[in-house]
């Protein structure tokens, strides 16, 4: 019994456990409904190739939402940073051109994020409006610069940067999955073990209290949006290098998937609480649903209905099992199973050593 209580207490401390359980159950259900597809490793390898581009964006968004803000501009950053990389690669005839484009693309994403941070923190524009305006503006800039055309970069396949970031390790595991996992672990430490992450949580909970505690709220928010821009630019690089082509609208479709992954993962929409590994598992749920439903042979008309039902169910389960509920269950079991000591006198029982006058 003691081991069971210790196990419950340990499980209660695992971040994103309810979401991980839902992901396992989801894959188990698909194994039963579509055994030919889900008992083949190739479908999981395809998830490891396609989901990371959404997951990287969702990881950055987790920080922003934890701070009580929102960033709707990241799909435009994907297009803009992808164009910067592609333009440098096409216009500089040098073996170092891809690496120059890589770092300039990260800088471009950071620039957009920095401007967003200035608008929000210094000027006081609500983040939803500042980043929505940035979404339209930077998409417009990208379309103008690219003349609305896609740009193929097939030659990138022969450069080491392609092998490093998107080729499959031993021909099995896509490299972008390993990079994304490494990024998730790094960001978890930043959010949970670094003063920057602590400041973000305090700001999301109450910015006035954060100021009283000595946190520079404005500077932290600028750093936050800049960091999110750089992380999003990294997702843009993964997308562009993987498909060997730049599209002016290549960020389309990322917004709802990334946001859904964050919120399903348990990050509070009100701020103050962020779960990096919850976002990881939540994004894989979102990224796996459509392919899983289609592989079962169910009509495509049911896809969005089932996706909505699964999303709602995951959120409810996360609420029921989250917020220390596992610890509460462990405490209740401990109370039920603790034997009552007979040597402790009952407070209501009469005592011989007390004289009642």
C-alpha positions in Angstrom: 0.0 0.0 0.0 2.9 2.3 0.8 4.3 1.7 -2.7 0.9 2.5 -4.2 0.7 5.8 -2.3 4.2 6.7 -3.3 3.4 5.9 -7.0 0.3 8.1 -6.9 2.3 11.0 -5.4 5.0 10.5 -8.0 2.4 10.5 -10.9 0.8 13.6 -9.5 4.1 15.5 -10.0 4.5 14.4 -13.6 3.8 17.3 -16.0 1.2 16.6 -18.7 0.4 13.1 -17.4 -3.3 13.2 -18.3 -2.5 14.4 -21.8 0.1 11.7 -22.2 -2.5 9.1 -21.2 -5.0 10.4 -23.7 -2.3 10.2 -26.4 -1.6 6.6 -25.5 -5.3 5.7 -25.5 -5.8 7.5 -28.8 -3.1 5.5 -30.5 -4.4 2.3 -28.9 -7.9 3.0 -30.3 -6.5 3.7 -33.7 -4.5 0.4 -33.4 -7.8 -1.4 -33.0 -9.8 0.5 -35.6 -7.0 0.7 -38.2 -4.5 -2.1 -37.5 -2.9 -2.1 -40.9 -1.9 1.6 -40.6 -1.1 1.8 -36.9 0.8 -1.4 -36.6 3.3 0.0 -39.1 6.0 2.2 -37.8 5.9 4.4 -40.9 2.8 6.2 -39.7 4.5 7.2 -36.4 7.5 8.3 -38.4 5.3 10.5 -40.5 3.9 12.1 -37.3 7.4 12.7 -36.2 8.1 14.5 -39.5 4.9 16.6 -39.7 4.0 17.5 -36.1 7.3 19.2 -35.0 6.7 22.2 -37.2 3.4 22.9 -35.3 4.9 21.9 -32.0 7.8 24.3 -32.2 5.4 27.2 -32.6 3.2 25.8 -29.8 6.3 25.7 -27.4 7.0 29.4 -28.0 3.3 30.2 -27.6 3.3 28.4 -24.2 5.6 31.0 -22.8 3.5 33.9 -24.3 0.2 32.6 -23.0 1.8 31.8 -19.6 2.6 35.5 -19.3 -1.1 36.3 -19.9 -0.5 37.5 -23.5 -1.2 36.2 -27.0 0.7 36.2 -30.3 -1.2 35.8 -33.5 1.6 36.9 -35.7 3.6 33.7 -35.8 2.1 32.3 -39.1 3.4 35.5 -40.8 6.8 35.0 -39.2 6.9 31.5 -40.7 6.4 33.0 -44.1 8.8 36.0 -43.6 11.6 34.0 -42.1 11.3 31.3 -44.7 11.6 34.0 -47.4 14.7 35.5 -45.8 16.4 32.1 -45.8 15.4 31.3 -49.4 16.4 34.7 -50.7 19.9 34.4 -49.2 20.3 30.8 -50.4 19.3 31.7 -54.0 21.3 35.0 -54.2 24.6 34.1 -52.6 26.8 31.6 -54.4 28.7 30.3 -51.4 28.8 27.1 -49.4 28.1 29.2 -46.4 25.0 30.8 -47.9 22.6 28.3 -46.2 24.1 29.0 -42.8 24.0 32.8 -43.4 20.4 32.5 -44.4 19.7 30.3 -41.4 20.9 32.9 -38.9 19.4 35.8 -40.8 16.1 34.1 -40.7 16.3 33.7 -37.0 17.2 37.3 -36.7 14.2 38.3 -38.9 11.9 36.4 -36.6 13.5 38.0 -33.5 13.0 41.4 -35.1 9.3 40.9 -35.6 9.0 39.6 -32.1 11.0 42.6 -30.7 8.6 45.0 -32.5 5.6 43.1 -31.1 7.2 43.4 -27.6 7.7 47.1 -28.0 4.1 47.7 -29.1 2.8 45.6 -26.2 5.1 46.5 -23.3 6.2 50.1 -24.1 3.2 51.6 -25.9 0.6 49.5 -24.2 -1.2 48.1 -27.2 -3.2 44.9 -26.3 -1.2 41.9 -27.5 -4.1 40.5 -29.5 -4.4 43.7 -31.5 -0.6 44.3 -31.9 0.1 40.8 -33.1 -3.0 40.6 -35.3 -1.8 43.8 -37.1 1.6 42.2 -37.3 0.1 39.1 -38.9 -1.4 41.1 -41.8 1.6 43.4 -42.1 4.4 40.8 -42.3 2.3 38.6 -44.6 1.9 41.6 -46.9 5.6 42.3 -46.7 6.5 38.7 -47.6 4.0 38.5 -50.5 5.4 41.8 -51.9 9.0 40.7 -51.6 8.3 37.3 -53.2 6.0 38.8 -55.9 3.4 36.3 -54.7 5.4 33.4 -56.1 6.8 30.2 -54.6 10.6 29.7 -54.8 12.0 26.2 -55.2 15.4 25.4 -53.5 15.9 21.9 -54.6 19.7 22.3 -54.3 19.4 22.5 -50.5 19.1 18.7 -50.5 22.8 18.5 -51.3 23.9 20.8 -48.4 24.7 19.5 -44.9 22.1 21.8 -43.4 19.4 19.5 -44.9 20.9 16.4 -43.4 21.3 18.1 -40.0 17.8 19.4 -39.6 15.3 17.3 -41.6 16.8 14.0 -42.9 16.0 10.7 -41.1 18.5 9.4 -38.5 19.5 5.8 -39.6 16.7 6.2 -42.2 14.0 6.0 -39.5 13.7 9.0 -37.1 13.3 12.4 -38.7 15.9 14.8 -37.4 13.4 17.6 -36.8 11.7 15.4 -34.1 15.0 15.2 -32.2 15.6 18.9 -32.5 12.0 19.6 -31.3 12.4 17.3 -28.3 15.7 18.9 -27.4 14.0 22.3 -27.6 11.1 21.2 -25.4 13.5 20.0 -22.7 15.5 23.2 -22.9 12.4 25.4 -22.7 11.1 23.3 -19.8 14.2 24.1 -17.8 13.9 27.8 -18.7 10.3 28.0 -17.6 10.6 25.9 -14.5 14.2 26.3 -13.3 15.3 29.8 -14.5 14.5 33.2 -13.1 13.2 34.3 -16.6 10.5 31.5 -16.5 9.7 32.4 -12.9 9.2 36.1 -13.9 6.9 35.0 -16.8 4.7 33.1 -14.4 4.6 35.9 -11.9 3.7 38.4 -14.7 0.9 36.0 -16.0 -0.5 35.7 -12.5 -0.4 39.4 -11.6 1.9 41.9 -13.3 1.4 44.4 -10.4 2.7 41.9 -7.8 5.5 41.1 -10.2 6.6 44.7 -10.2 6.5 44.9 -6.4 8.8 41.8 -6.4 11.3 43.7 -8.5 10.6 42.2 -11.9 11.0 44.5 -14.9 7.7 43.6 -16.5 8.2 45.6 -19.7 11.7 44.3 -20.4 10.6 40.7 -19.7 7.7 41.0 -22.1 10.0 42.4 -24.8 12.4 39.5 -24.3 9.4 37.1 -24.3 8.0 38.2 -27.7 11.5 38.4 -29.2 12.2 34.8 -28.0 8.9 33.7 -29.5 9.8 35.3 -32.8 13.1 33.4 -32.9 11.5 30.1 -32.0 8.9 30.6 -34.7 11.6 31.4 -37.2 13.2 28.1 -36.4 9.9 26.4 -37.2 10.0 28.3 -40.5 13.4 27.0 -41.3 12.3 23.4 -40.6 9.3 23.8 -42.9 11.3 25.4 -45.8 14.2 23.0 -45.6 12.0 20.0 -45.4 9.8 20.8 -48.4 12.7 22.3 -50.4 10.4 25.2 -51.5 9.3 28.5 -50.1 5.6 29.5 -50.3 4.4 33.0 -49.5 1.6 31.5 -47.5 3.4 28.6 -45.9 2.3 29.7 -42.4 -1.4 29.2 -43.2 -3.0 26.5 -41.1 -0.6 26.8 -38.2 -2.6 29.2 -36.0 -5.4 27.0 -34.7 -3.3 23.8 -34.5 -0.6 25.4 -32.4 -3.1 27.2 -30.1 -5.1 24.0 -29.7 -2.0 22.1 -28.7 -1.1 24.7 -26.0 -4.6 24.8 -24.5 -5.2 21.1 -24.6 -1.8 20.7 -23.0 -3.1 22.4 -19.9 -1.6 25.9 -20.1 -3.9 28.4 -18.5 -5.6 30.8 -20.9 -5.6 33.3 -18.0 -1.8 33.1 -17.6 0.4 32.1 -14.6 0.6 28.5 -15.5 2.4 26.8 -18.4 3.0 23.2 -19.2 5.8 22.5 -21.8 5.3 18.8 -21.9 1.6 19.2 -21.8 1.9 21.2 -25.0 4.1 18.5 -26.5 1.6 15.8 -25.9 -1.4 18.0 -26.8 0.1 19.0 -30.1 0.8 15.3 -31.0 -2.9 14.6 -30.2 -4.0 17.4 -32.6 -1.5 16.4 -35.2 -2.5 12.8 -35.2 -6.3 13.1 -35.1 -7.1 13.7 -38.7 -4.8 11.0 -40.1 -6.1 8.6 -37.5 -9.7 9.2 -38.2 -9.2 9.0 -42.0 -7.2 5.7 -41.6 -10.1 4.1 -39.8 -12.2 4.4 -42.9 -14.7 6.8 -41.3 -16.2 9.3 -43.7 -14.3 12.6 -44.0 -17.5 14.4 -42.9 -16.9 13.0 -39.4 -13.4 14.3 -39.0 -14.0 17.7 -37.5 -16.8 16.4 -35.3 -14.6 13.8 -33.8 -11.7 16.2 -33.5 -13.9 18.6 -31.5 -15.1 15.8 -29.3 -11.6 14.6 -28.5 -10.4 18.1 -27.8 -13.2 18.8 -25.4 -12.7 15.4 -23.7 -9.0 16.0 -23.3 -9.6 19.5 -21.7 -12.1 18.0 -19.3 -9.8 15.2 -18.3 -6.9 17.6 -17.8 -9.1 19.7 -15.5 -10.3 16.7 -13.5 -6.9 15.1 -13.1 -4.9 18.3 -12.9 -4.4 21.0 -10.3 -3.0 18.5 -7.8 -5.8 16.0 -8.0 -3.5 13.0 -8.0 -1.9 14.3 -4.7 -5.4 14.7 -3.3 -6.3 11.1 -4.2 -3.1 9.9 -2.6 -3.9 11.9 0.5 -7.4 10.5 0.7 -6.1 6.9 0.3 -3.5 7.6 3.0 -6.3 8.8 5.3 -8.5 5.7 4.6 -5.7 3.2 5.1 -4.0 4.7 8.2 -4.9 2.6 11.2 -6.4 4.3 14.2 -4.1 4.1 17.2 -5.7 2.7 20.3 -3.2 4.3 22.7 -4.4 7.8 21.9 -7.2 8.8 24.4 -10.5 10.0 23.0 -10.9 13.7 23.7 -14.6 13.1 24.5 -14.0 10.2 27.0 -13.9 11.0 30.8 -10.4 11.0 32.3 -9.6 9.7 35.8 -6.9 12.3 36.5 -9.4 15.2 36.0 -11.4 16.2 39.0 -14.7 17.9 38.1 -15.8 20.4 40.7 
